Amino acid sequence: MYGRGKTPDSNGYSLEFYINFWEDIRKSLCGAFKDFHQQMHLPNTWGQTNLVFIPKKEQPKEIKDFRPIDLCNVAYKILSKVLVNRLKPYIKEIISWE
């Protein structure tokens, strides 16, 4: 999901882009995270996902001959991962299994 060398996101940016240009984009990205935290608002493009069908064989003829790949925004994935990691210690208190 977050591995290096994976397909770029819906905006055309890969995880490598964020890693390689972190010093240039960190203030902007952290500002967007802060806006989300304070106003519960994400940039519109973060919620967009492109669905791409990759052929499994040379001459696909049926839908089963394709593998669907969803291209989600990497910044959205990063924010999701941060939230999941921060909630992990409290998940048993938040969610009841009964």
C-alpha distances in whole Angstrom, upper triangle without the diagonal:
4,6,9,11,8,9,11,11,14,16,15,14,11,10,13,15,15,15,18,20,19,23,24,21,21,24,23,19,21,24,21,20,24,25,22,23,27,27,24,24,21,21,21,19,16,16,16,14,15,15,15,17,17,20,20,23,26,28,26,28,27,23,22,22,19,16,14,11,10,10,10,11,10,13,12,9,10,13,12,11,14,16,14,15,19,19,19,22,24,22,25,27,26,25,28,27,31
4,7,9,7,10,10,10,14,15,14,12,9,7,10,12,11,11,15,16,16,19,20,18,18,21,20,17,18,21,20,18,22,23,21,22,26,26,24,23,20,20,21,18,16,17,17,15,16,17,18,20,19,22,23,26,28,30,28,31,30,27,26,26,22,19,17,14,13,11,11,11,8,11,11,8,8,12,11,10,12,15,14,14,18,19,19,22,24,22,26,28,26,26,29,29,33
4,6,6,9,11,12,16,17,15,13,9,7,9,12,12,11,14,17,16,20,21,19,19,23,22,19,21,24,23,21,25,26,25,26,29,30,27,27,23,23,24,21,19,20,20,18,18,19,18,20,19,22,22,25,27,29,28,31,30,27,26,25,22,19,18,15,15,13,13,14,11,14,15,12,12,15,15,13,16,18,17,17,20,22,21,24,26,25,28,31,29,29,32,32,35
4,5,9,10,12,16,17,14,12,8,6,6,10,11,10,11,14,15,18,19,18,19,22,22,19,21,24,23,22,26,27,26,27,31,31,29,28,25,24,25,22,20,22,21,19,19,20,19,21,19,22,22,25,26,29,28,32,31,28,28,26,23,20,20,16,16,14,15,15,12,14,16,14,13,17,17,16,18,21,20,20,23,25,24,27,30,29,32,34,33,33,36,35,39
4,7,9,12,15,16,13,11,8,8,7,11,12,12,13,16,17,20,21,20,21,24,24,21,24,26,25,25,28,29,28,30,33,33,31,30,26,25,25,22,20,22,21,19,18,18,17,18,17,19,20,22,23,26,25,29,29,26,26,24,21,18,18,15,15,14,15,15,13,16,18,15,16,20,20,18,21,24,23,23,26,28,27,31,33,31,34,37,35,35,38,38,41
4,6,9,12,14,11,10,7,8,9,11,13,13,15,17,18,21,22,20,21,24,23,20,23,26,24,23,27,28,26,28,31,31,29,27,24,23,23,19,18,19,18,15,15,15,14,15,14,17,18,20,22,24,23,26,26,23,23,21,18,15,14,11,12,10,12,12,11,14,15,13,14,18,18,17,20,22,21,22,25,26,26,29,31,29,32,35,33,33,35,35,38
4,7,9,11,9,9,7,9,10,12,13,15,16,17,19,22,22,20,21,24,23,20,23,25,23,23,27,27,26,28,31,30,28,26,22,21,21,17,16,17,15,13,12,12,11,13,12,15,16,19,20,22,21,24,24,21,21,20,16,14,13,9,9,7,10,11,10,14,15,13,15,18,18,18,21,23,22,24,26,28,28,31,32,31,34,36,34,33,36,36,39
4,7,7,5,5,4,7,9,9,11,13,14,15,16,20,19,17,19,21,19,17,20,22,20,20,24,24,23,26,28,28,26,23,20,18,18,14,13,15,13,11,11,12,12,15,14,18,20,22,23,25,24,26,26,23,24,23,19,16,15,11,10,7,8,8,8,11,13,12,14,17,17,17,20,22,22,23,26,27,28,31,32,31,34,36,34,34,37,37,40
4,5,5,5,6,8,11,11,11,14,16,16,16,20,19,16,18,20,18,15,18,20,17,18,22,21,20,23,25,25,22,20,16,15,14,11,10,11,10,8,8,11,11,15,15,19,21,24,25,26,25,27,26,23,24,23,19,17,14,11,9,5,5,5,6,9,10,10,12,14,14,15,18,19,20,22,24,25,26,29,30,29,32,34,31,31,34,34,38
4,6,8,9,12,15,13,14,17,19,18,19,22,20,18,19,21,18,16,20,21,18,19,22,21,20,23,25,24,22,19,15,13,12,8,9,10,7,6,6,9,10,14,15,19,22,24,25,26,24,26,25,22,23,23,19,17,14,11,9,5,6,5,8,10,11,12,14,16,16,18,20,21,22,24,26,26,28,31,32,30,34,35,32,32,35,35,38
4,6,9,12,14,11,12,16,17,16,17,20,18,15,17,19,16,15,18,19,16,18,21,20,19,23,25,23,22,19,15,12,12,8,9,11,9,9,9,13,13,17,18,22,24,27,28,28,27,29,28,26,27,26,22,21,18,15,12,9,9,7,9,10,11,13,14,16,17,19,20,22,23,25,26,28,29,32,33,32,35,37,34,34,37,38,41
4,7,10,11,10,12,15,15,14,16,19,17,15,18,20,18,16,20,21,19,20,23,23,22,25,28,27,25,22,18,16,15,12,12,14,12,11,11,13,13,16,17,20,23,25,25,27,26,28,28,25,26,25,21,20,17,14,13,9,10,9,9,12,13,14,15,18,19,20,22,23,24,26,28,29,30,34,35,33,37,38,36,36,39,39,43
4,7,8,6,8,11,11,11,13,16,14,12,15,17,15,13,17,18,17,18,21,21,21,23,26,25,24,21,17,15,16,12,12,15,13,13,13,16,16,19,19,22,24,27,28,29,28,31,30,28,28,27,24,21,19,15,14,10,10,8,7,9,12,12,13,15,17,17,19,21,22,23,25,27,28,31,32,31,35,36,34,34,38,38,42
4,5,5,7,9,10,11,12,16,15,14,15,18,17,15,18,20,18,18,22,23,22,24,27,27,25,23,19,18,18,15,14,16,15,14,14,16,16,18,18,22,23,26,26,29,27,30,30,27,27,26,23,20,18,14,13,10,10,9,7,10,12,11,12,15,16,16,18,20,21,21,24,26,26,29,31,30,33,35,33,33,37,37,40
4,5,5,6,9,10,10,14,14,13,13,17,16,13,16,19,17,17,20,22,21,22,25,26,24,23,19,18,19,16,14,17,17,16,16,18,18,21,20,24,25,28,29,31,30,33,32,29,29,28,25,22,20,16,15,12,11,10,7,9,11,10,9,13,14,13,15,18,18,18,21,23,23,26,28,27,31,33,31,31,35,35,38
4,5,5,6,8,9,13,13,13,14,17,17,15,17,20,19,19,23,24,23,25,28,29,27,25,22,21,22,19,18,20,20,19,19,21,20,23,22,25,26,29,30,32,31,34,34,31,31,30,27,24,22,19,18,15,15,13,10,12,15,14,13,16,18,16,18,21,22,21,24,26,26,29,31,31,34,36,34,35,38,38,42
4,5,5,6,8,11,11,10,12,15,14,13,16,18,17,18,21,22,22,24,26,27,26,24,20,19,20,17,16,19,19,18,19,21,21,24,23,26,28,30,31,33,32,35,35,32,33,31,28,25,24,20,19,15,15,12,10,11,14,14,13,16,18,17,18,21,22,22,24,27,28,30,32,32,35,37,35,36,39,40,43
4,6,5,5,9,9,8,9,12,12,10,12,15,14,15,18,19,19,21,23,24,23,21,18,17,19,16,15,18,18,18,19,22,22,25,25,28,30,32,33,36,34,37,37,34,34,33,29,26,24,21,19,16,14,11,8,8,12,12,10,13,15,15,15,18,19,19,21,24,24,27,29,29,32,34,32,33,36,37,41
4,6,5,9,10,10,10,14,14,12,14,17,17,17,20,22,21,23,25,27,25,24,21,20,22,20,18,21,21,21,22,24,24,27,26,30,31,33,34,37,36,39,38,35,35,34,31,28,26,22,21,18,17,15,11,11,15,14,11,15,17,15,16,19,20,19,21,24,25,27,29,29,33,34,33,34,37,38,41
4,6,8,9,10,11,14,15,14,16,19,19,19,22,24,24,25,28,29,28,26,23,22,24,21,20,23,23,23,24,26,26,28,28,31,32,34,35,37,37,40,40,37,37,36,32,29,28,24,23,20,19,17,14,14,18,17,15,18,20,19,19,23,24,23,25,28,28,31,33,33,36,38,36,37,41,42,45
4,6,5,6,8,11,12,11,14,16,16,17,20,21,22,23,25,26,26,24,21,20,22,20,19,22,22,23,24,26,26,29,29,32,34,36,37,39,38,41,41,38,38,37,34,31,29,25,24,20,19,16,14,13,17,17,15,17,20,19,19,22,24,23,25,28,29,31,33,33,37,38,36,37,41,42,46
4,5,5,5,9,10,9,11,13,14,14,17,19,19,20,23,24,24,22,20,19,21,19,18,21,22,23,24,27,27,30,30,34,35,38,39,41,40,43,42,39,39,38,35,32,30,26,24,21,19,16,13,12,15,15,13,15,18,17,16,19,21,20,21,25,26,28,29,30,34,35,33,35,38,39,43
4,6,6,8,10,10,11,14,15,16,17,19,21,22,23,25,25,24,21,21,24,22,21,24,25,26,28,30,31,34,34,37,39,41,42,44,43,46,46,43,43,42,38,35,33,30,28,24,23,19,16,15,18,19,16,17,21,20,18,22,24,23,23,27,28,30,31,32,36,37,35,37,41,42,46
4,6,8,8,10,11,13,14,16,17,19,20,22,23,24,25,23,20,19,22,20,19,23,24,25,26,29,30,33,33,37,38,41,41,43,42,45,45,42,42,41,38,35,33,29,27,23,22,18,16,14,18,19,17,18,21,21,20,23,25,25,25,28,30,32,33,34,38,38,37,38,42,43,47
4,6,5,6,8,10,11,12,14,15,17,18,20,21,21,19,16,15,18,16,16,19,20,22,23,26,27,31,31,35,36,39,40,42,40,43,42,39,40,39,35,33,30,27,24,21,19,15,13,11,14,16,13,14,18,18,17,20,22,22,22,25,27,29,31,31,35,35,33,35,39,40,44
4,5,5,6,8,10,10,12,14,15,16,18,19,19,18,16,16,19,18,16,20,21,23,25,28,29,32,33,36,38,41,42,43,42,45,44,40,41,40,37,34,31,28,25,22,19,16,13,11,14,15,12,13,16,16,15,17,20,19,19,23,24,26,28,28,32,32,31,33,36,38,41
4,6,5,6,9,10,10,12,14,15,16,18,18,17,16,15,19,18,17,20,22,24,26,30,31,35,35,39,41,44,45,46,45,47,46,43,43,43,39,36,34,30,27,24,21,18,16,13,16,17,15,14,18,18,16,18,22,21,21,24,26,27,28,29,33,33,31,33,37,39,42
4,6,5,6,9,10,11,12,14,15,16,17,15,13,12,15,15,14,17,19,21,24,27,29,32,33,37,39,42,42,44,42,45,43,40,41,41,37,34,31,28,25,22,19,15,14,11,14,16,14,13,17,18,16,18,21,22,21,24,26,28,29,30,33,33,31,33,37,39,42
4,5,5,6,9,10,11,12,14,15,15,13,11,11,14,13,12,15,17,19,21,24,26,30,31,34,36,39,40,42,40,42,41,38,38,38,34,31,29,25,22,19,16,12,11,8,10,12,10,10,13,14,13,15,18,18,18,21,23,25,26,26,30,30,28,30,33,35,38
4,5,5,6,9,10,10,12,14,14,13,12,13,16,16,14,17,19,21,24,27,29,33,33,37,39,42,43,45,43,45,44,40,41,41,37,34,31,28,25,22,19,15,14,10,12,14,11,10,13,14,12,13,17,17,16,19,21,23,23,24,28,28,26,28,32,34,37
4,5,5,6,9,10,10,12,13,12,11,11,15,16,14,17,20,22,25,28,30,34,35,39,41,44,45,46,44,46,45,41,42,42,39,36,33,29,26,23,20,16,16,12,13,16,14,12,15,17,14,16,19,19,18,21,24,25,25,26,30,29,27,30,33,36,38
4,5,5,6,9,10,10,10,9,7,8,11,12,10,13,16,19,22,25,27,31,32,36,38,41,42,43,41,43,42,38,39,39,35,33,29,26,23,20,17,13,13,9,10,13,12,10,13,15,13,14,17,18,18,20,22,24,24,25,29,28,26,28,31,34,36
4,5,5,6,9,10,9,9,8,10,13,14,11,14,17,19,22,25,28,31,32,36,37,41,42,44,41,43,42,38,39,39,35,32,29,26,23,20,17,14,13,9,9,12,10,7,10,12,10,10,14,15,14,16,19,21,21,21,25,25,22,24,28,30,33
4,5,5,6,8,9,9,10,12,15,17,15,17,20,22,26,29,31,35,36,40,41,45,46,47,45,47,45,42,42,43,39,36,33,30,26,24,20,17,17,13,13,15,13,10,13,15,12,12,16,17,15,17,20,21,21,22,26,25,23,25,29,32,34
4,5,5,6,7,6,7,9,13,15,13,15,18,21,24,28,30,34,36,39,41,44,46,47,45,46,44,41,42,42,39,36,32,29,26,24,20,17,17,13,13,16,15,12,15,17,15,14,18,19,17,19,22,24,23,24,27,26,24,26,30,32,35
4,6,5,4,5,6,9,12,14,11,13,16,19,22,25,28,31,33,37,39,42,44,45,42,44,42,38,39,40,36,33,30,27,23,21,18,15,15,12,11,14,13,9,11,14,12,11,15,17,15,16,19,21,20,21,24,24,21,23,26,29,31
4,6,6,8,9,12,15,17,15,16,19,22,25,28,31,34,36,40,41,44,46,47,45,46,44,40,41,42,38,35,32,29,26,24,20,18,18,14,13,15,14,10,12,14,12,10,14,15,13,14,18,19,18,19,22,21,19,21,25,27,30
4,6,8,11,13,16,19,17,18,22,24,28,31,34,37,39,43,44,48,49,50,48,49,47,43,44,45,41,38,35,32,29,27,23,21,21,17,16,19,17,14,16,18,16,14,18,19,16,17,21,22,21,22,25,23,21,24,27,30,32
4,5,9,11,14,17,15,16,19,23,26,29,32,35,38,41,43,46,48,49,46,47,45,41,42,43,40,37,34,31,27,26,22,20,21,17,16,19,18,15,16,19,17,15,19,21,19,19,23,24,22,23,26,25,22,24,28,30,32
4,7,10,12,15,13,13,17,20,23,26,29,32,35,38,40,43,45,46,43,44,42,38,39,40,37,34,30,28,24,23,19,17,18,15,13,16,16,12,13,16,15,13,16,18,17,17,20,22,20,20,24,23,19,21,25,27,29
4,7,9,12,10,11,14,17,21,24,27,30,33,36,38,42,43,44,41,42,40,36,38,39,35,32,29,26,23,21,17,15,17,14,12,15,16,12,14,17,16,15,18,20,19,19,22,25,23,23,27,26,23,24,28,30,32
4,6,8,7,8,11,14,18,21,24,27,29,33,35,38,40,40,38,39,37,34,35,36,32,29,26,23,19,17,14,12,13,10,9,12,13,10,12,15,15,14,17,19,18,19,22,25,24,23,27,27,24,25,28,30,33
4,6,6,8,10,13,16,20,22,26,28,32,34,37,38,39,37,38,36,33,34,35,31,29,25,22,19,16,13,11,13,10,9,13,14,12,14,17,17,17,20,22,21,22,25,28,27,27,30,30,27,28,32,34,36
4,5,6,7,11,14,17,20,24,26,30,32,35,36,36,34,35,34,30,32,33,29,27,23,21,17,15,12,11,13,12,11,14,16,14,15,19,19,19,21,24,24,24,27,30,29,28,32,32,28,29,32,34,36
4,5,5,9,11,15,17,21,23,27,29,32,33,33,31,33,31,28,30,30,26,24,21,18,14,12,10,8,11,10,9,12,14,14,15,18,19,19,21,23,24,25,27,30,30,29,32,33,29,30,33,34,37
4,6,8,11,15,17,21,23,27,29,32,33,34,31,33,31,28,29,30,26,23,20,17,13,11,8,5,8,7,6,9,11,10,11,14,15,15,17,19,20,21,23,26,26,25,29,29,26,27,30,31,34
4,7,10,13,16,20,22,26,28,31,32,33,30,31,29,26,27,28,24,22,18,16,12,11,8,7,10,10,7,10,13,12,12,15,16,16,17,20,21,21,23,26,26,24,28,28,25,25,28,29,32
4,7,10,13,17,19,23,25,28,29,30,27,28,27,23,25,25,22,20,16,14,10,9,7,7,11,11,10,12,15,14,14,17,19,19,20,23,24,24,26,29,29,27,31,31,28,28,31,32,34
4,6,10,13,16,19,21,24,26,26,24,25,23,20,21,22,18,16,12,10,6,5,5,7,10,12,10,11,15,15,15,17,20,20,20,23,24,24,26,29,29,27,30,32,29,28,31,31,34
4,6,10,13,16,19,22,23,23,20,22,20,17,19,19,15,14,10,8,6,5,7,9,12,15,14,14,17,19,18,20,23,23,23,26,28,28,29,32,33,30,33,35,32,31,34,34,37
4,7,10,13,15,18,20,20,17,18,17,14,15,15,12,10,7,6,5,6,9,12,15,18,16,16,19,21,19,21,24,24,24,27,29,29,29,33,33,31,34,36,33,31,34,33,36
4,6,10,12,15,16,17,14,16,15,12,14,13,9,8,6,5,6,8,11,14,16,19,18,18,21,23,22,23,26,27,26,29,31,31,32,35,36,33,36,38,36,34,37,36,39
4,6,9,12,13,13,11,13,12,9,10,9,6,6,5,6,9,11,14,17,19,23,22,21,24,26,25,26,29,30,29,31,34,34,33,37,38,35,38,40,37,36,38,37,39
4,6,9,10,11,10,12,12,10,11,9,5,5,6,7,11,12,16,19,20,24,23,22,25,27,26,26,30,31,30,32,35,35,34,38,39,36,39,41,39,37,40,38,41
4,5,7,8,6,9,10,9,9,6,4,6,9,11,14,16,20,23,24,27,27,25,28,31,29,30,33,34,33,35,38,38,37,41,42,39,42,44,42,40,42,41,43
4,7,9,7,10,10,10,8,5,5,6,10,12,16,18,21,24,25,29,28,26,29,32,30,30,34,35,33,35,38,38,37,41,42,39,41,44,42,40,41,40,42
4,6,6,9,11,11,10,7,8,10,13,15,19,21,25,28,28,32,32,30,33,35,34,34,37,38,37,38,42,42,41,44,45,43,45,47,45,43,45,43,46
4,6,10,12,13,13,9,10,13,16,18,21,22,26,29,30,33,33,32,34,37,36,36,39,41,39,41,44,44,43,47,48,46,48,51,48,47,48,47,49
4,6,10,12,12,8,10,13,16,18,22,23,27,30,31,35,34,33,36,39,37,38,41,42,41,43,46,46,45,49,50,47,49,52,49,47,49,47,50
4,6,8,8,5,7,11,13,16,19,21,25,28,29,33,32,31,34,36,35,35,39,39,38,40,43,43,42,46,47,44,46,49,46,44,46,44,46
4,7,8,7,9,13,15,18,21,23,27,30,32,35,34,33,36,38,36,37,41,41,40,42,45,45,44,48,48,45,47,50,47,45,46,45,47
4,5,5,8,11,13,16,19,22,25,29,30,34,32,31,35,36,34,35,39,39,37,40,43,42,41,45,45,42,44,47,44,42,43,41,43
4,5,6,8,10,13,16,19,22,25,27,30,29,28,31,33,31,32,35,35,34,36,39,38,38,42,42,39,41,43,40,38,40,38,40
4,5,8,10,13,16,19,22,26,27,31,29,28,31,33,30,31,35,35,33,35,38,37,37,40,41,37,39,42,40,37,38,36,39
4,7,10,13,16,19,23,26,27,31,30,28,31,33,31,32,36,36,34,36,40,39,38,42,42,39,41,44,42,39,41,39,41
4,6,9,13,15,19,22,24,27,26,24,28,30,28,29,32,33,31,33,36,36,35,39,40,37,39,42,39,37,39,37,40
4,6,10,13,16,19,21,24,23,21,24,27,25,25,29,29,28,30,33,32,32,35,36,33,36,38,36,34,36,34,37
4,7,10,13,16,18,21,20,18,22,24,22,23,26,26,25,28,30,30,30,34,34,31,34,36,33,32,34,33,35
4,6,9,13,14,18,17,15,18,20,19,20,23,24,23,25,28,28,27,31,32,29,32,34,32,30,33,32,35
4,6,10,12,15,13,12,16,17,16,17,20,21,20,23,25,25,25,29,30,27,30,32,29,28,31,30,33
4,7,9,12,11,11,14,16,15,16,19,20,20,22,24,25,25,29,30,28,31,33,30,29,32,32,35
4,6,9,7,7,11,12,11,13,16,17,17,19,21,22,23,26,27,25,28,30,27,27,30,30,33
4,6,5,6,9,10,11,13,14,16,17,19,20,21,23,26,26,25,29,30,27,27,31,31,34
4,5,5,6,9,10,10,12,14,15,16,18,20,21,24,25,24,28,29,27,27,31,31,35
4,5,5,6,9,10,11,12,14,15,17,18,20,23,24,23,27,28,26,26,30,31,34
4,5,5,6,9,10,11,12,14,15,16,18,21,22,21,25,25,23,23,27,28,31
4,5,5,6,9,10,10,12,14,15,16,20,21,19,23,24,22,22,26,26,30
4,5,5,6,9,10,11,12,14,16,19,20,19,23,24,22,23,27,27,31
4,5,5,6,9,10,11,12,14,17,18,17,21,22,20,21,25,26,29
4,5,5,6,9,10,11,12,15,16,15,19,20,17,18,22,23,26
4,5,5,6,9,10,11,14,15,14,18,19,18,18,22,23,26
4,6,5,6,9,10,13,14,14,18,19,17,19,22,24,27
4,5,5,6,9,11,12,11,15,16,14,15,19,21,24
4,5,5,6,10,10,9,13,14,13,13,17,18,22
4,6,5,8,10,10,14,15,14,15,19,20,23
4,6,7,8,10,13,13,13,15,18,20,23
4,6,5,6,10,10,9,11,14,16,20
4,5,5,8,10,10,11,14,15,19
4,6,8,9,10,12,14,16,19
4,6,5,6,9,11,14,17
4,5,5,6,9,11,14
4,6,6,7,9,11
4,6,7,10,12
4,7,10,12
4,6,9
4,5
4
